[in-house]
Amino acid sequence: MKITPYGTYPYLTRPSGVREASQRTAQPAQGGAGSDFARGLSKALDELDRVQAQADTMVTRLVTGQAEDIHSVILAVERANLSLQMAVQVRNKVLEAYQEIMHMQV
């Protein structure tokens, strides 16, 4: 059975609109809790990106035959999946809170 090299699968490449964590430009607010929130959010997104990149690397190594332990690859992919699901849920809660604040009458 012939295995096609990793580079020939277009669906395994990073989409053109996705930027690396080092290319993101988070501009925290000046002082106060806003800057702490922005810093924490930026740190969480960097960690999410790191976990996703680690999983991508391990999958690439598995596809190319360099990985010896499939269990660690599966664990890394599941860790990345759970991290992404949690980030989506946090985003949903933040949006819900924002919408509630916007609907408050002053």
HELIX and SHEET records of a PDB file:
HELIX    1   1 TYR A    6  THR A    8  5                                   3    
HELIX    2   2 PRO A   10  LEU A   12  5                                   3    
HELIX    3   3 ALA A   21  GLN A   23  5                                   3    
HELIX    4   4 GLY A   32  VAL A   63  1                                  32    
HELIX    5   5 ILE A   70  HIS A  103  1                                  34    
END                                                                             
